[in-house]
Amino acid sequence: MRGQFNVTNLIIIPIYNENRYIEGVLEKVRENTNSDILVVDNGSTDNSLKILSSLKDTIKGIKLII
């Protein structure tokens, strides 16, 4: 008897001061995969966190660690 497996992928993206790129990166990742995305902010001093906070509500599957 063969068992069924539910495989889920998780993409981890570490960031630091990536406000110019993070939105485009997340949109491309979401277009090309159905995986969950974990974004880890390492104390950015730009507005990366503000951008991420707004994107997590509009792009499905994004989780944040700050």
mmCIF file of the N, C-alpha and C atoms, coordinates in Angstrom:
data_MODEL
# 
_entry.id   MODEL 
# 
loop_
_atom_site.group_PDB 
_atom_site.id 
_atom_site.type_symbol 
_atom_site.label_atom_id 
_atom_site.label_alt_id 
_atom_site.label_comp_id 
_atom_site.label_asym_id 
_atom_site.label_entity_id 
_atom_site.label_seq_id 
_atom_site.pdbx_PDB_ins_code 
_atom_site.Cartn_x 
_atom_site.Cartn_y 
_atom_site.Cartn_z 
_atom_site.occupancy 
_atom_site.B_iso_or_equiv 
_atom_site.pdbx_formal_charge 
_atom_site.auth_seq_id 
_atom_site.auth_comp_id 
_atom_site.auth_asym_id 
_atom_site.auth_atom_id 
_atom_site.pdbx_PDB_model_num 
ATOM 1   N N  . MET A 1 1  ? 0.835  -1.177 0.000   1.00 0.00 ? 1  MET A N  1 
ATOM 2   C CA . MET A 1 1  ? 0.000  0.000  0.000   1.00 0.00 ? 1  MET A CA 1 
ATOM 3   C C  . MET A 1 1  ? 0.884  1.246  0.000   1.00 0.00 ? 1  MET A C  1 
ATOM 4   N N  . ARG A 1 2  ? 0.586  2.155  -0.875  1.00 0.00 ? 2  ARG A N  1 
ATOM 5   C CA . ARG A 1 2  ? 1.359  3.391  -0.946  1.00 0.00 ? 2  ARG A CA 1 
ATOM 6   C C  . ARG A 1 2  ? 0.655  4.487  -0.164  1.00 0.00 ? 2  ARG A C  1 
ATOM 7   N N  . GLY A 1 3  ? 1.429  5.218  0.602   1.00 0.00 ? 3  GLY A N  1 
ATOM 8   C CA . GLY A 1 3  ? 0.872  6.347  1.351   1.00 0.00 ? 3  GLY A CA 1 
ATOM 9   C C  . GLY A 1 3  ? 0.922  7.621  0.527   1.00 0.00 ? 3  GLY A C  1 
ATOM 10  N N  . GLN A 1 4  ? 0.062  8.517  0.851   1.00 0.00 ? 4  GLN A N  1 
ATOM 11  C CA . GLN A 1 4  ? 0.085  9.817  0.193   1.00 0.00 ? 4  GLN A CA 1 
ATOM 12  C C  . GLN A 1 4  ? 0.860  10.796 1.056   1.00 0.00 ? 4  GLN A C  1 
ATOM 13  N N  . PHE A 1 5  ? 1.640  11.613 0.386   1.00 0.00 ? 5  PHE A N  1 
ATOM 14  C CA . PHE A 1 5  ? 2.415  12.619 1.088   1.00 0.00 ? 5  PHE A CA 1 
ATOM 15  C C  . PHE A 1 5  ? 1.963  13.999 0.639   1.00 0.00 ? 5  PHE A C  1 
ATOM 16  N N  . ASN A 1 6  ? 1.819  14.864 1.576   1.00 0.00 ? 6  ASN A N  1 
ATOM 17  C CA . ASN A 1 6  ? 1.542  16.262 1.291   1.00 0.00 ? 6  ASN A CA 1 
ATOM 18  C C  . ASN A 1 6  ? 2.848  17.019 1.474   1.00 0.00 ? 6  ASN A C  1 
ATOM 19  N N  . VAL A 1 7  ? 3.507  17.355 0.394   1.00 0.00 ? 7  VAL A N  1 
ATOM 20  C CA . VAL A 1 7  ? 4.793  18.031 0.472   1.00 0.00 ? 7  VAL A CA 1 
ATOM 21  C C  . VAL A 1 7  ? 4.566  19.533 0.355   1.00 0.00 ? 7  VAL A C  1 
ATOM 22  N N  . THR A 1 8  ? 5.106  20.250 1.309   1.00 0.00 ? 8  THR A N  1 
ATOM 23  C CA . THR A 1 8  ? 5.025  21.700 1.293   1.00 0.00 ? 8  THR A CA 1 
ATOM 24  C C  . THR A 1 8  ? 6.436  22.260 1.310   1.00 0.00 ? 8  THR A C  1 
ATOM 25  N N  . ASN A 1 9  ? 6.693  23.202 0.430   1.00 0.00 ? 9  ASN A N  1 
ATOM 26  C CA . ASN A 1 9  ? 7.997  23.858 0.393   1.00 0.00 ? 9  ASN A CA 1 
ATOM 27  C C  . ASN A 1 9  ? 7.918  25.193 1.108   1.00 0.00 ? 9  ASN A C  1 
ATOM 28  N N  . LEU A 1 10 ? 9.044  25.582 1.669   1.00 0.00 ? 10 LEU A N  1 
ATOM 29  C CA . LEU A 1 10 ? 9.158  26.871 2.322   1.00 0.00 ? 10 LEU A CA 1 
ATOM 30  C C  . LEU A 1 10 ? 10.393 27.558 1.772   1.00 0.00 ? 10 LEU A C  1 
ATOM 31  N N  . ILE A 1 11 ? 10.220 28.752 1.251   1.00 0.00 ? 11 ILE A N  1 
ATOM 32  C CA . ILE A 1 11 ? 11.341 29.542 0.758   1.00 0.00 ? 11 ILE A CA 1 
ATOM 33  C C  . ILE A 1 11 ? 11.659 30.584 1.820   1.00 0.00 ? 11 ILE A C  1 
ATOM 34  N N  . ILE A 1 12 ? 12.923 30.616 2.253   1.00 0.00 ? 12 ILE A N  1 
ATOM 35  C CA . ILE A 1 12 ? 13.358 31.561 3.277   1.00 0.00 ? 12 ILE A CA 1 
ATOM 36  C C  . ILE A 1 12 ? 14.198 32.637 2.606   1.00 0.00 ? 12 ILE A C  1 
ATOM 37  N N  . ILE A 1 13 ? 13.799 33.900 2.811   1.00 0.00 ? 13 ILE A N  1 
ATOM 38  C CA . ILE A 1 13 ? 14.508 35.024 2.211   1.00 0.00 ? 13 ILE A CA 1 
ATOM 39  C C  . ILE A 1 13 ? 14.975 35.950 3.333   1.00 0.00 ? 13 ILE A C  1 
ATOM 40  N N  . PRO A 1 14 ? 16.296 35.967 3.617   1.00 0.00 ? 14 PRO A N  1 
ATOM 41  C CA . PRO A 1 14 ? 16.806 36.918 4.603   1.00 0.00 ? 14 PRO A CA 1 
ATOM 42  C C  . PRO A 1 14 ? 16.995 38.280 3.931   1.00 0.00 ? 14 PRO A C  1 
ATOM 43  N N  . ILE A 1 15 ? 16.645 39.345 4.641   1.00 0.00 ? 15 ILE A N  1 
ATOM 44  C CA . ILE A 1 15 ? 16.819 40.680 4.057   1.00 0.00 ? 15 ILE A CA 1 
ATOM 45  C C  . ILE A 1 15 ? 17.453 41.638 5.057   1.00 0.00 ? 15 ILE A C  1 
ATOM 46  N N  . TYR A 1 16 ? 18.110 42.636 4.517   1.00 0.00 ? 16 TYR A N  1 
ATOM 47  C CA . TYR A 1 16 ? 18.615 43.768 5.291   1.00 0.00 ? 16 TYR A CA 1 
ATOM 48  C C  . TYR A 1 16 ? 18.666 44.968 4.354   1.00 0.00 ? 16 TYR A C  1 
ATOM 49  N N  . ASN A 1 17 ? 17.853 45.956 4.621   1.00 0.00 ? 17 ASN A N  1 
ATOM 50  C CA . ASN A 1 17 ? 17.786 47.178 3.808   1.00 0.00 ? 17 ASN A CA 1 
ATOM 51  C C  . ASN A 1 17 ? 17.573 46.871 2.327   1.00 0.00 ? 17 ASN A C  1 
ATOM 52  N N  . GLU A 1 18 ? 16.526 46.151 2.033   1.00 0.00 ? 18 GLU A N  1 
ATOM 53  C CA . GLU A 1 18 ? 16.208 45.745 0.661   1.00 0.00 ? 18 GLU A CA 1 
ATOM 54  C C  . GLU A 1 18 ? 14.953 46.430 0.128   1.00 0.00 ? 18 GLU A C  1 
ATOM 55  N N  . ASN A 1 19 ? 14.661 47.634 0.593   1.00 0.00 ? 19 ASN A N  1 
ATOM 56  C CA . ASN A 1 19 ? 13.412 48.287 0.203   1.00 0.00 ? 19 ASN A CA 1 
ATOM 57  C C  . ASN A 1 19 ? 13.277 48.479 -1.303  1.00 0.00 ? 19 ASN A C  1 
ATOM 58  N N  . ARG A 1 20 ? 14.372 48.607 -2.031  1.00 0.00 ? 20 ARG A N  1 
ATOM 59  C CA . ARG A 1 20 ? 14.286 48.820 -3.482  1.00 0.00 ? 20 ARG A CA 1 
ATOM 60  C C  . ARG A 1 20 ? 13.949 47.546 -4.237  1.00 0.00 ? 20 ARG A C  1 
ATOM 61  N N  . TYR A 1 21 ? 14.213 46.381 -3.644  1.00 0.00 ? 21 TYR A N  1 
ATOM 62  C CA . TYR A 1 21 ? 14.101 45.127 -4.384  1.00 0.00 ? 21 TYR A CA 1 
ATOM 63  C C  . TYR A 1 21 ? 13.058 44.151 -3.862  1.00 0.00 ? 21 TYR A C  1 
ATOM 64  N N  . ILE A 1 22 ? 12.688 44.258 -2.597  1.00 0.00 ? 22 ILE A N  1 
ATOM 65  C CA . ILE A 1 22 ? 11.920 43.192 -1.960  1.00 0.00 ? 22 ILE A CA 1 
ATOM 66  C C  . ILE A 1 22 ? 10.559 42.953 -2.607  1.00 0.00 ? 22 ILE A C  1 
ATOM 67  N N  . GLU A 1 23 ? 9.878  43.992 -3.023  1.00 0.00 ? 23 GLU A N  1 
ATOM 68  C CA . GLU A 1 23 ? 8.561  43.800 -3.629  1.00 0.00 ? 23 GLU A CA 1 
ATOM 69  C C  . GLU A 1 23 ? 8.667  43.008 -4.928  1.00 0.00 ? 23 GLU A C  1 
ATOM 70  N N  . GLY A 1 24 ? 9.612  43.373 -5.781  1.00 0.00 ? 24 GLY A N  1 
ATOM 71  C CA . GLY A 1 24 ? 9.798  42.654 -7.043  1.00 0.00 ? 24 GLY A CA 1 
ATOM 72  C C  . GLY A 1 24 ? 10.214 41.211 -6.830  1.00 0.00 ? 24 GLY A C  1 
ATOM 73  N N  . VAL A 1 25 ? 11.095 40.987 -5.861  1.00 0.00 ? 25 VAL A N  1 
ATOM 74  C CA . VAL A 1 25 ? 11.548 39.625 -5.568  1.00 0.00 ? 25 VAL A CA 1 
ATOM 75  C C  . VAL A 1 25 ? 10.382 38.764 -5.108  1.00 0.00 ? 25 VAL A C  1 
ATOM 76  N N  . LEU A 1 26 ? 9.594  39.274 -4.182  1.00 0.00 ? 26 LEU A N  1 
ATOM 77  C CA . LEU A 1 26 ? 8.470  38.496 -3.662  1.00 0.00 ? 26 LEU A CA 1 
ATOM 78  C C  . LEU A 1 26 ? 7.425  38.221 -4.739  1.00 0.00 ? 26 LEU A C  1 
ATOM 79  N N  . GLU A 1 27 ? 7.179  39.191 -5.600  1.00 0.00 ? 27 GLU A N  1 
ATOM 80  C CA . GLU A 1 27 ? 6.218  38.969 -6.681  1.00 0.00 ? 27 GLU A CA 1 
ATOM 81  C C  . GLU A 1 27 ? 6.712  37.899 -7.650  1.00 0.00 ? 27 GLU A C  1 
ATOM 82  N N  . LYS A 1 28 ? 8.003  37.921 -7.983  1.00 0.00 ? 28 LYS A N  1 
ATOM 83  C CA . LYS A 1 28 ? 8.565  36.907 -8.887  1.00 0.00 ? 28 LYS A CA 1 
ATOM 84  C C  . LYS A 1 28 ? 8.534  35.522 -8.250  1.00 0.00 ? 28 LYS A C  1 
ATOM 85  N N  . VAL A 1 29 ? 8.884  35.437 -6.978  1.00 0.00 ? 29 VAL A N  1 
ATOM 86  C CA . VAL A 1 29 ? 8.840  34.146 -6.286  1.00 0.00 ? 29 VAL A CA 1 
ATOM 87  C C  . VAL A 1 29 ? 7.414  33.611 -6.284  1.00 0.00 ? 29 VAL A C  1 
ATOM 88  N N  . ARG A 1 30 ? 6.456  34.466 -5.980  1.00 0.00 ? 30 ARG A N  1 
ATOM 89  C CA . ARG A 1 30 ? 5.058  34.038 -5.928  1.00 0.00 ? 30 ARG A CA 1 
ATOM 90  C C  . ARG A 1 30 ? 4.554  33.615 -7.308  1.00 0.00 ? 30 ARG A C  1 
ATOM 91  N N  . GLU A 1 31 ? 4.994  34.295 -8.373  1.00 0.00 ? 31 GLU A N  1 
ATOM 92  C CA . GLU A 1 31 ? 4.581  33.936 -9.736  1.00 0.00 ? 31 GLU A CA 1 
ATOM 93  C C  . GLU A 1 31 ? 5.099  32.561 -10.142 1.00 0.00 ? 31 GLU A C  1 
ATOM 94  N N  . ASN A 1 32 ? 6.263  32.193 -9.626  1.00 0.00 ? 32 ASN A N  1 
ATOM 95  C CA . ASN A 1 32 ? 6.939  30.991 -10.093 1.00 0.00 ? 32 ASN A CA 1 
ATOM 96  C C  . ASN A 1 32 ? 6.860  29.801 -9.157  1.00 0.00 ? 32 ASN A C  1 
ATOM 97  N N  . THR A 1 33 ? 6.212  29.957 -8.025  1.00 0.00 ? 33 THR A N  1 
ATOM 98  C CA . THR A 1 33 ? 6.109  28.845 -7.092  1.00 0.00 ? 33 THR A CA 1 
ATOM 99  C C  . THR A 1 33 ? 4.835  28.982 -6.266  1.00 0.00 ? 33 THR A C  1 
ATOM 100 N N  . ASN A 1 34 ? 4.422  27.879 -5.707  1.00 0.00 ? 34 ASN A N  1 
ATOM 101 C CA . ASN A 1 34 ? 3.253  27.883 -4.840  1.00 0.00 ? 34 ASN A CA 1 
ATOM 102 C C  . ASN A 1 34 ? 3.670  27.683 -3.383  1.00 0.00 ? 34 ASN A C  1 
ATOM 103 N N  . SER A 1 35 ? 4.952  27.866 -3.111  1.00 0.00 ? 35 SER A N  1 
ATOM 104 C CA . SER A 1 35 ? 5.500  27.645 -1.780  1.00 0.00 ? 35 SER A CA 1 
ATOM 105 C C  . SER A 1 35 ? 5.167  28.794 -0.845  1.00 0.00 ? 35 SER A C  1 
ATOM 106 N N  . ASP A 1 36 ? 5.218  28.506 0.446   1.00 0.00 ? 36 ASP A N  1 
ATOM 107 C CA . ASP A 1 36 ? 5.140  29.574 1.430   1.00 0.00 ? 36 ASP A CA 1 
ATOM 108 C C  . ASP A 1 36 ? 6.468  30.313 1.426   1.00 0.00 ? 36 ASP A C  1 
ATOM 109 N N  . ILE A 1 37 ? 6.426  31.588 1.791   1.00 0.00 ? 37 ILE A N  1 
ATOM 110 C CA . ILE A 1 37 ? 7.624  32.422 1.800   1.00 0.00 ? 37 ILE A CA 1 
ATOM 111 C C  . ILE A 1 37 ? 7.810  32.973 3.206   1.00 0.00 ? 37 ILE A C  1 
ATOM 112 N N  . LEU A 1 38 ? 8.981  32.737 3.769   1.00 0.00 ? 38 LEU A N  1 
ATOM 113 C CA . LEU A 1 38 ? 9.336  33.277 5.073   1.00 0.00 ? 38 LEU A CA 1 
ATOM 114 C C  . LEU A 1 38 ? 10.397 34.345 4.852   1.00 0.00 ? 38 LEU A C  1 
ATOM 115 N N  . VAL A 1 39 ? 10.087 35.588 5.212   1.00 0.00 ? 39 VAL A N  1 
ATOM 116 C CA . VAL A 1 39 ? 11.031 36.691 5.062   1.00 0.00 ? 39 VAL A CA 1 
ATOM 117 C C  . VAL A 1 39 ? 11.556 37.036 6.449   1.00 0.00 ? 39 VAL A C  1 
ATOM 118 N N  . VAL A 1 40 ? 12.878 37.019 6.587   1.00 0.00 ? 40 VAL A N  1 
ATOM 119 C CA . VAL A 1 40 ? 13.516 37.298 7.866   1.00 0.00 ? 40 VAL A CA 1 
ATOM 120 C C  . VAL A 1 40 ? 14.253 38.628 7.744   1.00 0.00 ? 40 VAL A C  1 
ATOM 121 N N  . ASP A 1 41 ? 13.782 39.635 8.475   1.00 0.00 ? 41 ASP A N  1 
ATOM 122 C CA . ASP A 1 41 ? 14.414 40.953 8.453   1.00 0.00 ? 41 ASP A CA 1 
ATOM 123 C C  . ASP A 1 41 ? 15.437 41.031 9.577   1.00 0.00 ? 41 ASP A C  1 
ATOM 124 N N  . ASN A 1 42 ? 16.643 41.450 9.229   1.00 0.00 ? 42 ASN A N  1 
ATOM 125 C CA . ASN A 1 42 ? 17.736 41.504 10.193  1.00 0.00 ? 42 ASN A CA 1 
ATOM 126 C C  . ASN A 1 42 ? 17.979 42.940 10.663  1.00 0.00 ? 42 ASN A C  1 
ATOM 127 N N  . GLY A 1 43 ? 16.917 43.611 11.085  1.00 0.00 ? 43 GLY A N  1 
ATOM 128 C CA . GLY A 1 43 ? 17.056 44.954 11.642  1.00 0.00 ? 43 GLY A CA 1 
ATOM 129 C C  . GLY A 1 43 ? 17.256 46.044 10.607  1.00 0.00 ? 43 GLY A C  1 
ATOM 130 N N  . SER A 1 44 ? 16.571 45.945 9.488   1.00 0.00 ? 44 SER A N  1 
ATOM 131 C CA . SER A 1 44 ? 16.699 46.958 8.439   1.00 0.00 ? 44 SER A CA 1 
ATOM 132 C C  . SER A 1 44 ? 16.428 48.350 8.988   1.00 0.00 ? 44 SER A C  1 
ATOM 133 N N  . THR A 1 45 ? 17.178 49.324 8.464   1.00 0.00 ? 45 THR A N  1 
ATOM 134 C CA . THR A 1 45 ? 17.004 50.711 8.887   1.00 0.00 ? 45 THR A CA 1 
ATOM 135 C C  . THR A 1 45 ? 16.304 51.544 7.816   1.00 0.00 ? 45 THR A C  1 
ATOM 136 N N  . ASP A 1 46 ? 15.985 50.936 6.690   1.00 0.00 ? 46 ASP A N  1 
ATOM 137 C CA . ASP A 1 46 ? 15.205 51.624 5.661   1.00 0.00 ? 46 ASP A CA 1 
ATOM 138 C C  . ASP A 1 46 ? 13.735 51.257 5.854   1.00 0.00 ? 46 ASP A C  1 
ATOM 139 N N  . ASN A 1 47 ? 12.914 51.431 4.863   1.00 0.00 ? 47 ASN A N  1 
ATOM 140 C CA . ASN A 1 47 ? 11.491 51.116 5.040   1.00 0.00 ? 47 ASN A CA 1 
ATOM 141 C C  . ASN A 1 47 ? 11.120 49.716 4.550   1.00 0.00 ? 47 ASN A C  1 
ATOM 142 N N  . SER A 1 48 ? 12.074 48.787 4.574   1.00 0.00 ? 48 SER A N  1 
ATOM 143 C CA . SER A 1 48 ? 11.805 47.402 4.173   1.00 0.00 ? 48 SER A CA 1 
ATOM 144 C C  . SER A 1 48 ? 10.671 46.793 4.984   1.00 0.00 ? 48 SER A C  1 
ATOM 145 N N  . LEU A 1 49 ? 10.678 47.008 6.271   1.00 0.00 ? 49 LEU A N  1 
ATOM 146 C CA . LEU A 1 49 ? 9.657  46.419 7.139   1.00 0.00 ? 49 LEU A CA 1 
ATOM 147 C C  . LEU A 1 49 ? 8.270  46.965 6.816   1.00 0.00 ? 49 LEU A C  1 
ATOM 148 N N  . LYS A 1 50 ? 8.186  48.247 6.532   1.00 0.00 ? 50 LYS A N  1 
ATOM 149 C CA . LYS A 1 50 ? 6.901  48.854 6.164   1.00 0.00 ? 50 LYS A CA 1 
ATOM 150 C C  . LYS A 1 50 ? 6.380  48.236 4.866   1.00 0.00 ? 50 LYS A C  1 
ATOM 151 N N  . ILE A 1 51 ? 7.254  48.064 3.895   1.00 0.00 ? 51 ILE A N  1 
ATOM 152 C CA . ILE A 1 51 ? 6.870  47.446 2.623   1.00 0.00 ? 51 ILE A CA 1 
ATOM 153 C C  . ILE A 1 51 ? 6.412  46.016 2.858   1.00 0.00 ? 51 ILE A C  1 
ATOM 154 N N  . LEU A 1 52 ? 7.172  45.261 3.636   1.00 0.00 ? 52 LEU A N  1 
ATOM 155 C CA . LEU A 1 52 ? 6.815  43.871 3.927   1.00 0.00 ? 52 LEU A CA 1 
ATOM 156 C C  . LEU A 1 52 ? 5.473  43.769 4.641   1.00 0.00 ? 52 LEU A C  1 
ATOM 157 N N  . SER A 1 53 ? 5.233  44.662 5.568   1.00 0.00 ? 53 SER A N  1 
ATOM 158 C CA . SER A 1 53 ? 3.967  44.632 6.301   1.00 0.00 ? 53 SER A CA 1 
ATOM 159 C C  . SER A 1 53 ? 2.779  44.822 5.370   1.00 0.00 ? 53 SER A C  1 
ATOM 160 N N  . SER A 1 54 ? 2.919  45.701 4.388   1.00 0.00 ? 54 SER A N  1 
ATOM 161 C CA . SER A 1 54 ? 1.811  45.898 3.449   1.00 0.00 ? 54 SER A CA 1 
ATOM 162 C C  . SER A 1 54 ? 1.703  44.734 2.470   1.00 0.00 ? 54 SER A C  1 
ATOM 163 N N  . LEU A 1 55 ? 2.828  44.144 2.079   1.00 0.00 ? 55 LEU A N  1 
ATOM 164 C CA . LEU A 1 55 ? 2.804  43.036 1.121   1.00 0.00 ? 55 LEU A CA 1 
ATOM 165 C C  . LEU A 1 55 ? 2.239  41.758 1.722   1.00 0.00 ? 55 LEU A C  1 
ATOM 166 N N  . LYS A 1 56 ? 2.453  41.544 3.005   1.00 0.00 ? 56 LYS A N  1 
ATOM 167 C CA . LYS A 1 56 ? 1.977  40.291 3.611   1.00 0.00 ? 56 LYS A CA 1 
ATOM 168 C C  . LYS A 1 56 ? 0.461  40.185 3.575   1.00 0.00 ? 56 LYS A C  1 
ATOM 169 N N  . ASP A 1 57 ? -0.206 41.327 3.446   1.00 0.00 ? 57 ASP A N  1 
ATOM 170 C CA . ASP A 1 57 ? -1.664 41.316 3.340   1.00 0.00 ? 57 ASP A CA 1 
ATOM 171 C C  . ASP A 1 57 ? -2.145 41.136 1.903   1.00 0.00 ? 57 ASP A C  1 
ATOM 172 N N  . THR A 1 58 ? -1.268 41.378 0.932   1.00 0.00 ? 58 THR A N  1 
ATOM 173 C CA . THR A 1 58 ? -1.683 41.302 -0.472  1.00 0.00 ? 58 THR A CA 1 
ATOM 174 C C  . THR A 1 58 ? -1.110 40.106 -1.227  1.00 0.00 ? 58 THR A C  1 
ATOM 175 N N  . ILE A 1 59 ? 0.022  39.579 -0.770  1.00 0.00 ? 59 ILE A N  1 
ATOM 176 C CA . ILE A 1 59 ? 0.629  38.421 -1.429  1.00 0.00 ? 59 ILE A CA 1 
ATOM 177 C C  . ILE A 1 59 ? 0.446  37.211 -0.525  1.00 0.00 ? 59 ILE A C  1 
ATOM 178 N N  . LYS A 1 60 ? -0.271 36.221 -1.021  1.00 0.00 ? 60 LYS A N  1 
ATOM 179 C CA . LYS A 1 60 ? -0.610 35.027 -0.241  1.00 0.00 ? 60 LYS A CA 1 
ATOM 180 C C  . LYS A 1 60 ? 0.640  34.220 0.126   1.00 0.00 ? 60 LYS A C  1 
ATOM 181 N N  . GLY A 1 61 ? 0.682  33.746 1.360   1.00 0.00 ? 61 GLY A N  1 
ATOM 182 C CA . GLY A 1 61 ? 1.719  32.817 1.781   1.00 0.00 ? 61 GLY A CA 1 
ATOM 183 C C  . GLY A 1 61 ? 2.973  33.442 2.349   1.00 0.00 ? 61 GLY A C  1 
ATOM 184 N N  . ILE A 1 62 ? 2.971  34.748 2.613   1.00 0.00 ? 62 ILE A N  1 
ATOM 185 C CA . ILE A 1 62 ? 4.153  35.408 3.169   1.00 0.00 ? 62 ILE A CA 1 
ATOM 186 C C  . ILE A 1 62 ? 4.048  35.447 4.687   1.00 0.00 ? 62 ILE A C  1 
ATOM 187 N N  . LYS A 1 63 ? 5.141  35.056 5.335   1.00 0.00 ? 63 LYS A N  1 
ATOM 188 C CA . LYS A 1 63 ? 5.264  35.148 6.786   1.00 0.00 ? 63 LYS A CA 1 
ATOM 189 C C  . LYS A 1 63 ? 6.493  36.006 7.077   1.00 0.00 ? 63 LYS A C  1 
ATOM 190 N N  . LEU A 1 64 ? 6.452  36.766 8.162   1.00 0.00 ? 64 LEU A N  1 
ATOM 191 C CA . LEU A 1 64 ? 7.556  37.652 8.511   1.00 0.00 ? 64 LEU A CA 1 
ATOM 192 C C  . LEU A 1 64 ? 8.161  37.288 9.853   1.00 0.00 ? 64 LEU A C  1 
ATOM 193 N N  . ILE A 1 65 ? 9.477  37.424 9.935   1.00 0.00 ? 65 ILE A N  1 
ATOM 194 C CA . ILE A 1 65 ? 10.181 37.359 11.214  1.00 0.00 ? 65 ILE A CA 1 
ATOM 195 C C  . ILE A 1 65 ? 11.012 38.630 11.296  1.00 0.00 ? 65 ILE A C  1 
ATOM 196 N N  . ILE A 1 66 ? 10.796 39.378 12.366  1.00 0.00 ? 66 ILE A N  1 
ATOM 197 C CA . ILE A 1 66 ? 11.544 40.626 12.540  1.00 0.00 ? 66 ILE A CA 1 
ATOM 198 C C  . ILE A 1 66 ? 12.323 40.597 13.830  1.00 0.00 ? 66 ILE A C  1 
# 
